[in-house]
Amino acid sequence: MSSATLLRPAAALYGMAMRLRNRLYDRGIFKSWLSPIPVVSVGNITTGGTGKTPLVDWIVKFYEGSGIPTAIVSRGYGRQTKGVQLVSDGRRILLGSRDAGDETAMLAARNPGTIVVVAEERGAGVQFLMRQFADRLPSVIVLDDAFQHRKIARDLDIVVVNASAPKELDAMLPTGRLREPLQGLDRSDLIILGKITDDAKAAPLLQKLCETRKPVLRSRIKPGHLMKVNGTVSGTNGYVKALAFAGIGAPAGFLHSLEESGVKVEATKFFRDHEPYTEAAIRSIVEESKQQNLVPVTTEKDWFRIADDPDLARLLADAGCRYLTIAPEFPDGTEELEKRLMEVLEN
């Protein structure tokens, strides 16, 4: 008997529990706290990498680029701290990935003028920043990974679905990757079908999502620059023969981005999502790269995790390590997304 078969009863119970929980919120028996500052939530309905963090980064840059002060409140997945923590006050970055979580640390570094807070209870995080920054309150708060966190109400609920792994929608945890039944998409305001690499392959999932009668936008990951670990652009990607390594939820997307950027991937090493890097693992990457005359290349998120340890960072820097930046792009344009984001401020 397969492990999936053995876990089916647990998945059924989990699905029932999530349906009951959502029903209690929908009927007002469980209450959601209403923030006086407009809230945009970006989340997903599955575990693993969906492209949610690049979208959060894009949204923050859109608001800040429009002159709208913004704050990020995130759970800070994988951090070693508890409770409410101030990652960035919008002037200085105060915590690294170990204490903030790698994705949150990266968002803080990419948006240095943005207040960033981590908190398991997002409402507590919002209340903290309202007290702490009463003299310069943000005009909007972006919640990272909060679709299931219904203790706080939101003015715009965006859900990101991974186009490259449609089977993730087939089963509930722990047999599959669904965090809640697909009917949960009914409470979203906007669905982003992200990480599209092939329009034809994504078409059936796109049609399925359109049946929710919610607006659906297509998105793909656009590779940016190959960066030296000191933060400077390394030059032409096509000259690089790489050993690609990462500890992320969907490494196939990383390899696709490297291929699109012109990097020639000759070897790979992958680790579990958010897994802490050990000295042995880094030395193995460095040695294998040297033996094969390859450049070690990783994701920006992984680099922020590694950079918290100066010794590990130095080993990779000496080996000529690079990391690839990415950003979402929208084949259908950004007008609908921008309109929804601005409507939040008008209501």
N, C-alpha and C positions, 0 to 999 in steps of 0.2 A: 504494500500500500504506500502510495507516494505521500510526501510531507504535505503537499497541497491538499490532498484528500483529508488527511488527519486534521488540518487546520480549518477546514470548511465550517465546522460548528462554531469555532471562535469567530470567524469572519461574519457568520450570520448573526451572532449575538452582538458583535460590535456594530454592525449595520443597524440593528434594531435599537441599540442604545443611542446612536447618533440621530436616528429618525425621531425618537422620543425627545431627545434634547432640543432638536430644532423645532419640534412642534410646541414645546413649552415656551421657547422664545417667541415663536410666531404668535402664540395666544396671549403673550404678555405676562405669563406666570413667572418666567425668568425675565428679569429686567436688564436692559442695556443702558449704560450711563451715556448721557448726551453731552458731548463736549461743547463748550461755548465757542470753540475755534473749529472751523470746518475741517472735516476729516476725509481723507482719501485712503482707502484700503487697497493694497495690492496683495493678492494671495493666490493659492492654487487649491485644487481639489484632490491632488495626488501628492505622494512623497517624492523626493528626488528632484533633480534639476529640471526646471521648466523654462528658465529664462526670466524668472521673476526679478532677480536683483538688478540685471541691466535695465529692466523696465522702470524700477524704482529710481535708478540713477537718471534715466531719461526724463522722468516726470519732475524730479527735483530740479534738473537743469532747465527744463521748460519754465517752471515757475520762477526760479531765481533769475533766469534770463529775461523774464518779463517784468522784473523789478518787484516780485512778490516774495517777501520773506517766508521761508519754509523751514519746517523742522521734520526730522525723521524719528519715529519711535519704533523700535524693533525688539523682538524677543532676545536677539543676540544668541542665536543657536550655537552651541558648542563652547560657549564661554565658561571660564572657571569661576566667575563671580555669581552672586545671587542678588535678587532685589533690583531696585532702581539704581542705575549707574549713568553718570554723565560722560559720554564718549568724547563729545566736542561741544564747546560753548560757542562755536561759530567764529572763534578767533584763534583758538589753540586746540589741538588734538590732545586729549588727556589720557586716553586708554588705547592700548594696542589690541591685536586680535585675541590674545590670550584672555583678556578681561572683557572684551567687547564682542567677541565672535569674529571670524574672518570676514564674512560678508559685510557686517556692520562697520568694521575697521576700514574696509575698502571704500564703502560709501562715504565715510567721514573724510577720508583722504582725497577722494575725487570731488568732494563738495566742501571745500574748506570754510566757506562762509555760512554753512548750515548747522544749526543746532542738532545734535544727534544724542538720543537717549536710548538705553536698553532697559527693558523691564518685562518680566514674565506677564504681569498684569498691565496691559497697555494703558488702561485708564489711569493707573497709578503713575505711569510714566508721563502722561499728558498733564496730570495735576502737578507733578513735580516741576515740569518745565514752566508751567504757568506761574508757580510761586517763584522759581529761581530766576525767571526772565520777565518779571512783571513790567520792567521798564522798556523791554524790546520784544514784545510777544510776536511770534510768527503769525502770518495771515492764514496759513494752512498747515495741516499736519499730515504727513504721509506715513501710514502704518505699513510696515514691511511684514509680510507673512501673517496676515490677520483674518483671512476669510472665515476660519472656524472660531476665531476669538470674538464671540458675540457679546461679551460683557461690555463692550464699548460700541455705541452706534456709529455709523458712518454715513457721509453724505454721498459718497460714490464708492461702489464696491466693484473692483476690477478683479477678474479671475484669469489667470494665465494657464493655458492647457498646452502640453508638450506634443507638437505635431509629429515628432520623430519617434514617439512611442505610444501609438494608439491603444495597444493592448493593456496599457496601464489603467485604462478605464473599464476593464472587464471584471475586476473583482475587488472586494473590500480587503483592507488589512485584516489579518496578516497574510492571507493567501495572495493578494494583489497589492496594488499601491493606492487604491482609493481611500482617502481620509474620511469620506462620508459618501452616502449614495448620490448618484448623478443628479437626482432631483434637486440637490442643493444648489445647482446652477440657476434654479428659478429665482433665487433671491439676489443674484448678481445684477449689476446694472450694465456691465460691458464685459465681453469675453474676448481675450486675446489668444488666438491660435498661434503660438510661438514656435520658434526653432524649425520653421519650414525649410527643408532642403530640396524638396521635390514637390511641385504644385500638384502633379497628377496623383502622387501617393497620399498627399494631404487632403485631397478632394472628398473622400468618403467621410473623414472625421469632420471636415468643414460642414458638410451637409448635415451630419448628425447634430452638430452644435447649433446650426441655424434653426433646427426644429424646436429649440428652446424659446424661439421668438425674441431672443435677446440680440442686440447688435454684436456682430462678430467681426473683429479686425484681424487680418493676417499680418504676421510678423516673422522676420527672419533675423538671424544673428549676422551682423556685418563685422568682419575682422577689422581691427584698427591697426595700431602700430606694434611692431616687435620692439620691446623696450629693454634696454640694459637695466640691470637691477639698481643702478644709481638714478634711474628715472629719465634718462636721455634716450632718444630714438636711436636704434642700433644700425639703421641703414636698410639696404635692399633685402627684403625677406628671401628672395629667390636664391641668394647665395648661401643660405643656411641649410646645412644638413643636420637634422635634429634627433636627439633622444627626447621624446615628449613624455612628460610625467605629470600626474595630477591626482588629487584625491577629491573628486567631485561626483555628483550624482549621475551625470550623463556624459562620460568621457568621449563618446562617439561624436558629440557636437564639437568638442574641442579639437579633435582630429580633423573634422570637416573644415573648421575655421582655419586651421593651420594650412590645410591643403589649398583652400581658397586664397590665402594670403601669399602662397608661393613657397612656403617652407616645405622642404623635403623631409618627411618623417621616416627615419631609417630604423628606429627602435622605440619601444614604449615601456613605461612602468606605471601601473595604476594602483591606487590605494583606495580604501573605503572613504566615502564622503565625510569630510571634516576630521579624518583620522590625523592625530598629531604625528608630525614627522620626527623620527628618531635620528640620532647621529649615524647609526648603522645604515639606515635607509638612504640618507643623504650621501654618505660615503660610497654606497653601492652605485648610486646614480652618477656620482663624479667619476668613479673608477671605470664604469662601463662606457661613459662618454669619452674618456681619455683613450681607452683601448680601441674604440671604433672611430676615433677622430670626429666625434659629433659634438654639437652644442646642446647642452641641456636647456630645454624650453618648457615652461609651465604656464599655468593660467595666472592672471593677475590676482585672483582670490587666493590661490595657493601661495603666491609669493608673499602676500601680506601675512599669511599664517607662519611662514618660515622666517620672515624678517624679524619677528618677535624675539628670536634667539640669535644674538649676534654671531655666535660661533658657527651655527649652521648657515647663516646668511653669508658669512665670510668664505666658507668652503665653496658655496655655489658661485659667489662673485668671482673667486679666483679661477673657477672653471669656465668663466664666461657665460654664465646663465642668462637667459632672456625670459621675458614673460610677454604674453600676447594680450593686448587690450581688445575689448569687443564693445559693440553697441547695437541696440535693436534698430532695424529699419522697417518701414511699413509700405509694402507694395501698393496698397490702396490709398496711400496718403495719410497724413496725420490730422486732417481737418476734424473728423468726428471725435478723435481722442482729445484734441485741443479744446473743442467746443465743450465737451463734457467736463474737462478740468476747469474751465473758466466758469461754467454754470455753478459749480460748487461755491464759488465766491459771491455769486449773485443772489443765492437763495437765503 
